[in-house]
Amino acid sequence: MERQDIIDGLVEILRTVRMVDQAKLESVTEETDFIADLNTPSTEMINIVSKIEQKFEVEFDDDDIDDMGSKVKDAVDLIIKVKQRS
Amino acid sequence: MKVKGRKVAIVGMGGTFPNCTDIADFNHKLFDNQSLIREWDQALAYGKNLRSSVSGFITEAEAGLEMVPSAIYEKLPEIYIDKLNRVPDKNLATADVGSIWAMINTLDAIKMAGWSKEETESEQTAVIMASGGPGSSILRAGWDLFFQLGAKSRHGGPHIVDRTMSYREVANVSCLIKNKGISESIISACATGLGNIGHAYRLISYGIQDRAITGGVEATSIEAFAGFDGMMILSRGFSPEESSRPFDKDRNGFVCSFGSGIVALEEYEMAKARGAKILAVIDGYFNNSDGDGDMFYPSFEGQKRLWKGLLSETGIRPDVVKVHGTSTPSGDSIELFGVVSTLGESGYHISAPKSQYGHMLGAAGAVELISSILMLENQKVLPCLNAVNLNPELERFQSNPEWTGTMKPMEAYRDLIPQKSFSKEINHITCLNYGFGGTNSSISISKDY
C-alpha cells in the first residue's frame, strides 16, 4: 500500500469525524497535524485510532498509540510498521 | 438561611416532552385533555418478557436528533447530530440524549428569560440539575462491547464517562453556557426534578447566587423501563391513553416515561428591574424524609410533615395541588388523604399531570412544575385523566388501629379531582413529588402581582 493511499484512507476517516475542521481536509499532507492544523479535540484521536485499525485491518499495541505523534505522517508510519510486523 | 425580603422568580422554561414538538404543543395538548402516552416500539420488541408496553416518550427523530453509530459497535453512539443546529458538535460529542435535551431546553429557557451573555456567564449564575438514573443506554452498549464482545476499553471511545456520569447534564450544560457560578446535581430518585429546583431556589433566596438554570431530566431508557417492569409496578391492561389513571380504583401501576424540564430562576428584584416577564414567584420549598425505614411504601406521616414544613415557610393555602399522583395503588390513596388532612375537604382542586404523560422519573418534578406554571398562565386546572371511578370502600390501611387520617373512602373526595381541564382563578399552586427511600419534596409557586 502506497503512502498516498494511506493518506487518502485517513482523509476518508476524518470526513466521518464531525469535530474535525472539514474545510481543511482538502489540503491534507503528511505534515498536517491532526490537532494543531485540523482542530481535532485530543479525545477524538481515540475514535480516530479505532477507525484506522478497522479500515486498515491492523491492531495497534498500547505502546504504538502512546508513542504515536500527532501528524499524518506519524499515523502513516505506524500503519506501515504494524502491517509489516504482522 | 433565607435572606429576608429576597424572593425568587421563574423567568424562563424549556422542555422536551413526550409526543410534543415544543412547549406550545405541550401546552395545547395538556389543556385539550389529551394523553401523550403511546405504545412504545422499544418495549414491544421484547414481547412477553415485558409486562408493560406503554410510555410517554419522544423519539430521536421527533426531537430533531440523529444517532451516528460507533464504527466499532453499532449499538454505541459515536455522536448525535442536531438536525436543527441548536447545539455545537463539540458539545454533542460529550452528551447522551438526556444531556442534549437539557442543553436545548437551557437555551430555550435563557432565551425566554432574556439573559445577556454576561449574565449567563456570570459568577452569579448556577447550573443545578440531574437525572434519576445513570446514562443506561450508553453504559449498556459500552459494557457489552468490553465485557461481552471482548473489545479493548479504548474501542468504546473517549466519551463513556462524560455521557453516563451522574453529573453529566450539569457538566454538558455548564460547558455550553460557560456559567462561572455553582454547578452541581441533587439526586433524590423521583423527587430529583423538584429537588434540584428547590436547591437552586435556596441558593438564590439565601443570597449565594442571583440566577440558576435548573431542572430534571430522564433520557429514554429501555433499561430503566425493564427495571421498573420487573418490579411489577408499571400499568398494564389498558389502552395507552387510559394507562395512567391516578386515583381511579382500577389503577394498577405507573407509566414509565421520559423527557426533561428546565427552568431559569432569578432573584425577583433583579428580574423586575430589567423588565423580565415573571412566569411565577416561588414562595417556598421544603423537603424531608419519611423516617420509617421503608424503601417503597409512601408515608402518611412523612407527607403530613412535608405539608407542615412547607406551610410554616409560606403560610399560603394553594388553589391547586399538583400531586405526585403516579397511578400506583398505595401511592395515590396515601397522597390524597395527606392532602385532605392538611387542606380540608374543599376550597382547592387536585391536578395529576402524570395522568396525561406518565411518570418521567428524575424529570417528573421539573416537567410537572412547568405544567403548573402553565396552569397559572392559562388560569386552568389540569385534569386527572381516567380518574373515572374512585373507590367507594375504605382502603385496607384505613382499618389499621394506628391510622390517624380520614375514615372516608377516596370516593368522598370526588369533587376535588377533575377529569377534565377547567377554568378557575388560580393564584397559588403547591407541587409535590416523592421518591424511593422515602424522600419528599414540595414547592409553592404563585402568580406575580
Chai-1 contact restraints between the chains, C-beta under 6 A:
chainA,res_idxA,chainB,res_idxB,connection_type,confidence,min_distance_angstrom,max_distance_angstrom,comment,restraint_id
A,R18,B,I79,contact,1.0,0.0,6.0,A-B,restraint_1
A,R18,B,D89,contact,1.0,0.0,6.0,A-B,restraint_2
A,M19,B,D89,contact,1.0,0.0,6.0,A-B,restraint_3
A,M19,B,A93,contact,1.0,0.0,6.0,A-B,restraint_4
A,T43,B,P158,contact,1.0,0.0,6.0,A-B,restraint_5
A,I46,B,R154,contact,1.0,0.0,6.0,A-B,restraint_6
A,I46,B,G157,contact,1.0,0.0,6.0,A-B,restraint_7
A,I46,B,P158,contact,1.0,0.0,6.0,A-B,restraint_8
A,N47,B,G157,contact,1.0,0.0,6.0,A-B,restraint_9
A,S50,B,I72,contact,1.0,0.0,6.0,A-B,restraint_10
A,S50,B,H155,contact,1.0,0.0,6.0,A-B,restraint_11
A,K51,B,A71,contact,1.0,0.0,6.0,A-B,restraint_12
A,Q54,B,A71,contact,1.0,0.0,6.0,A-B,restraint_13
